[in-house]
Amino acid sequence: MNWSRHRVFVKRINTCLSILDLITAAYLMLLSLGLMLGGLIGGIARATLVGVERIDTDYIWIQGVSKEYLALLPEWENPNII
């Protein structure tokens, strides 16, 4: 094989590898975009939001908290802080 045929052969190999690299990069970009959107949608769907239901002068009622978490909290005593 002379040098000009070898050079053409190497150029063709490099071109094929470059195209393969672009296809792989595009595939990975689409895959990562899908995973990111899936995580975002799943996080929004599974998130538990804690909020205030009602505020009184002495008490605050909260919503969205599990009963197990509420059982861990100590009994609250009203210290009448002014």
C-alpha positions as CSV (number, residue, x, y, z in Angstrom):
1,M,0.0,0.0,0.0
2,N,1.5,3.3,-1.0
3,W,1.4,6.4,1.2
4,S,-1.5,8.1,-0.7
5,R,-3.8,5.1,-0.4
6,H,-2.8,4.8,3.3
7,R,-3.5,8.4,3.9
8,V,-7.0,8.1,2.3
9,F,-7.6,5.0,4.4
10,V,-6.7,6.8,7.6
11,K,-8.9,9.8,6.7
12,R,-11.9,7.5,6.1
13,I,-11.3,5.8,9.4
14,N,-11.0,9.2,11.2
15,T,-14.2,10.4,9.5
16,C,-16.1,7.2,10.6
17,L,-14.9,7.5,14.1
18,S,-15.8,11.2,14.2
19,I,-19.4,10.4,13.0
20,L,-19.6,7.6,15.6
21,D,-18.5,10.0,18.3
22,L,-21.1,12.6,17.3
23,I,-23.9,9.9,17.3
24,T,-22.7,8.7,20.7
25,A,-22.6,12.2,22.2
26,A,-26.1,12.9,20.9
27,Y,-27.5,9.7,22.3
28,L,-25.9,10.3,25.7
29,M,-27.2,13.9,25.7
30,L,-30.8,12.6,25.0
31,L,-30.4,9.9,27.6
32,S,-29.2,12.4,30.3
33,L,-32.0,14.8,29.4
34,G,-34.6,12.0,29.8
35,L,-33.1,11.0,33.1
36,M,-33.1,14.6,34.3
37,L,-36.7,15.2,33.3
38,G,-37.7,11.8,34.8
39,G,-36.1,12.7,38.1
40,L,-37.7,16.1,38.1
41,I,-41.2,14.7,37.5
42,G,-40.7,11.9,40.0
43,G,-39.4,14.3,42.6
44,I,-42.4,16.6,42.2
45,A,-44.8,13.7,42.3
46,R,-43.3,12.1,45.4
47,A,-42.5,15.2,47.4
48,T,-44.4,15.7,50.6
49,L,-45.1,19.3,51.3
50,V,-45.3,20.5,54.9
51,G,-47.4,23.6,55.5
52,V,-49.2,25.5,58.2
53,E,-52.9,24.8,58.4
54,R,-53.8,27.3,61.1
55,I,-52.1,29.7,63.5
56,D,-53.6,30.6,66.8
57,T,-52.2,32.8,69.6
58,D,-50.9,29.7,71.4
59,Y,-50.8,26.9,68.8
60,I,-49.8,26.1,65.3
61,W,-51.4,23.3,63.3
62,I,-49.3,21.8,60.6
63,Q,-50.3,19.6,57.7
64,G,-48.3,17.1,55.6
65,V,-46.3,15.6,58.5
66,S,-46.3,11.8,59.1
67,K,-47.6,10.5,62.4
68,E,-44.2,8.8,63.0
69,Y,-42.4,12.2,62.9
70,L,-45.0,13.7,65.2
71,A,-44.5,10.9,67.7
72,L,-40.8,11.8,67.9
73,L,-41.5,15.4,68.9
74,P,-41.5,16.2,72.7
75,E,-44.6,17.3,74.4
76,W,-44.9,21.1,74.1
77,E,-45.5,23.1,77.2
78,N,-46.7,26.7,76.9
79,P,-44.1,28.9,78.5
80,N,-46.2,32.0,77.9
81,I,-43.3,33.8,76.2
82,I,-44.1,37.5,75.6
